[in-house]
């Protein structure tokens, strides 16, 4: 009996790679310190295998975060064709490596292709992505983001979120007056007294500003579960100083497994925000492994992604297990329910019932 795989019987060869604009209206602009997105200008990437199996992936370029745009992403997918067509989805890590060059600086394009390959591979194998990643936990509970805005906006958002059952609120701060941000934190703390609070400055502060904000909120210190990326990506000393007062997470500072090694070695943060959209899937898995080995906590997050990419991330986080912060909330911001199915029921995301792949088919009418 031969136990060797007969590669000629592997019908996961990719015969088609298509990228289409996926434009999604939001219920409110998703504002962060560096800018806002009023419309998610994403891409839907479809891969077809030689046996007809289809896999779907999504790219969500966020210009204010990484400089990637829908147009640059589309060009990167086109440039990736030679690295994908004719290759096998079963060798997705090999393909992911080959995408480094055509998708240089376009991580969301690489992410979409990797996701589509894995979706196709799992569909063909009769496995959900949640099973593929390990099936560690059956459910995740996501936070809800309150984008930048005025105090009244924060207050009204927190009131609605508490009524919908959220137990963690993530407030986008920075880019404006710090005194007003302090008032926004106070507003959400009083409107949602049972919620833990996560602050995210998207790298917009210097350490002294962040510490001043924390001093102004010293009576609410118990409520602030995490301060995500207060300072610039390269300012690890600043992150470390802030970490003496509150739990700090790296997002912009953690764009590769090598970054995570450095963050762990220098004890700069205690949590790492893993996002497939900033690294692709293979690198994200390496980041998870390195963070665990280095004693760092895990957060799963994303850009302004629809249910498609967020279900993928949810499968990864619940499948791998051990993520103590879940920030998979942008489908709540999508006006068209076609992009937010699993997210219509509130913060609890059940993953164990998915059939094959991520289990999603976007309606053709959803494509612009
Ligand atoms: Mg962040």
Boltz pocket constraint, residues with backbone or C-beta under 6 A from the ligand:
constraints:
  - pocket:
      binder: B
      contacts: [[A, 200], [A, 202], [A, 228], [A, 229], [A, 251], [A, 252], [A, 273], [A, 301]]
      max_distance: 6.0
